[in-house]
Amino acid sequence: MSGHWNLGVLTLKEIDQPWMVCDFSPGEDWANAKEIFEDLRAAREALDWERELEPLKKMLDLKLYIVPDDDSGPVRVQAINISETRTAFRF
């Protein structure tokens, strides 16, 4: 995966330090990355840390950024969890 993709829109709901908890609305390129996040979530739910390594590496390879809607510049994401029940990120 390379280039700039729009995985979706995050709308801040609350801050649960160090996490920013958000609503997630899928973007036009979400289908290209959805499986990575589903595999990562499944491994974490199973507490299978070895199984987590491959999707974690794929997610990190995406080099994700949050682009604020005020054009203040991109913010590098250190960690992000995207699911239907809870989406949160750290920067």
Beta strands, then each sheet from edge to edge (+ up, - down):
strand 1: 8-16
strand 2: 19-26
strand 3: 65-66
strand 4: 75-76
strand 5: 79-81
strand 6: 87-90
sheet 1: 1+ 2- 6+ 5-
sheet 2: 3+ 4-
end
